[in-house]
Amino acid sequence: MAVKTIWPVDHTCGHHADRDLSDRPADRRAGFAEWLARQRCLYPLPHAPGQP
């Protein structure tokens, strides 16, 4: 079974980002992804095609 390294992060502003968390210990990736989602969104860039 493969270990998940790419985690979806849905910010409260509605921005979505898939983050590569392979540099973090496997047992801490889910918690870090949840923490990232609660942080202020730092992506005022135009959305990628297919994103709102």
C-alpha positions in Angstrom: 0.0 0.0 0.0 1.4 3.4 -1.0 1.7 6.1 1.6 -0.2 9.2 0.8 2.0 12.2 0.2 -0.3 14.7 -1.6 -3.0 16.1 0.6 -6.0 18.3 -0.4 -6.2 21.6 1.6 -9.5 23.5 1.4 -9.1 26.9 3.0 -12.0 28.7 4.6 -12.0 31.3 1.8 -12.8 28.5 -0.6 -9.4 28.2 -2.2 -8.3 24.6 -2.8 -4.7 23.4 -3.0 -3.1 20.0 -3.3 0.0 20.1 -1.1 3.0 17.7 -1.3 3.6 16.8 2.3 6.3 14.2 1.6 8.8 16.2 3.6 6.7 15.6 6.8 6.6 12.4 8.8 3.8 10.1 7.5 2.0 10.1 10.9 1.8 13.9 11.0 0.6 14.7 7.5 -3.2 14.6 8.1 -2.9 16.9 11.1 -0.7 19.3 9.2 -3.1 19.4 6.3 -5.9 20.2 8.7 -3.8 22.9 10.3 -3.0 24.4 6.9 -6.7 24.6 6.0 -7.3 26.8 9.1 -4.6 29.2 8.3 -5.0 32.5 6.5 -5.1 31.8 2.8 -1.9 33.1 1.1 -3.1 32.4 -2.5 -4.5 35.7 -3.9 -3.3 34.4 -7.3 -5.7 33.7 -10.1 -7.3 30.3 -9.8 -6.1 27.5 -12.0 -8.3 26.4 -14.9 -11.3 24.5 -13.6 -11.3 26.2 -10.2 -13.7 28.9 -9.1 
